[in-house]
Amino acid sequence: MEPLKTDKEPYEAIVSAEGYSFHILFGSQMSGMFLCIPGWHMGCELSYLNDIFWDRESISGSDESFGYEK
């Protein structure tokens, strides 16, 4: 992960994995956090960063919460 903007929200970073590179944005909202991948028109709601189980489920899409922007 290469941090791009960490001084204020939304935070930005480049994540590289398995030959792909993702520009991500994440930060706070009224009911928790959010994660967006603008280049793929995708995003999801997160709980708080210490709620690993809920956030992993949200990101993995098992409840179809991670999906294309409408």
C-alpha positions in Angstrom: 0.0 0.0 0.0 1.3 3.4 -0.9 -0.3 6.2 1.1 -1.2 9.3 -1.0 -3.2 11.5 1.4 -3.2 10.8 5.1 -3.5 14.3 6.6 -7.3 14.6 6.5 -10.3 12.6 5.2 -11.0 11.1 2.9 -7.8 9.2 3.0 -6.3 8.0 -0.3 -3.9 5.2 -1.1 -2.7 3.0 -4.0 -3.0 -0.7 -3.3 -1.1 -3.1 -5.5 -1.8 -6.8 -5.5 -1.5 -9.6 -8.0 -0.5 -7.3 -10.9 -3.3 -4.9 -10.3 -3.2 -1.4 -8.9 -6.2 0.2 -7.1 -6.7 3.8 -6.1 -8.8 3.7 -2.9 -10.5 6.3 -0.8 -11.8 5.8 2.7 -13.0 7.8 5.6 -15.8 8.5 8.1 -19.5 8.9 7.6 -22.3 9.3 10.1 -22.8 5.6 10.7 -19.2 4.3 10.4 -16.7 4.3 7.6 -16.7 3.9 3.8 -14.4 2.5 1.1 -14.4 3.4 -2.5 -12.5 2.3 -5.6 -13.4 5.1 -8.0 -11.7 3.7 -11.1 -13.9 0.6 -10.8 -17.0 2.5 -9.8 -17.2 0.4 -6.6 -17.7 1.1 -3.0 -19.1 -0.2 0.3 -19.9 0.9 3.8 -17.6 -0.2 6.6 -18.1 -0.3 10.3 -15.2 1.0 12.3 -11.7 0.0 11.4 -11.4 -2.3 14.5 -14.5 -4.3 13.4 -12.6 -6.7 11.2 -15.3 -9.3 10.8 -18.0 -6.9 9.6 -15.7 -5.0 7.4 -14.3 -8.1 5.8 -17.8 -9.4 5.1 -18.8 -6.0 3.6 -15.7 -5.8 1.3 -15.9 -9.5 0.2 -19.4 -8.9 -1.0 -20.9 -11.9 0.7 -24.0 -9.8 1.4 -23.7 -8.0 -2.0 -23.0 -4.6 -0.2 -19.8 -4.0 -2.3 -20.9 -3.2 -5.7 -21.0 -0.8 -8.6 -22.2 2.7 -8.0 -25.6 3.4 -9.4 
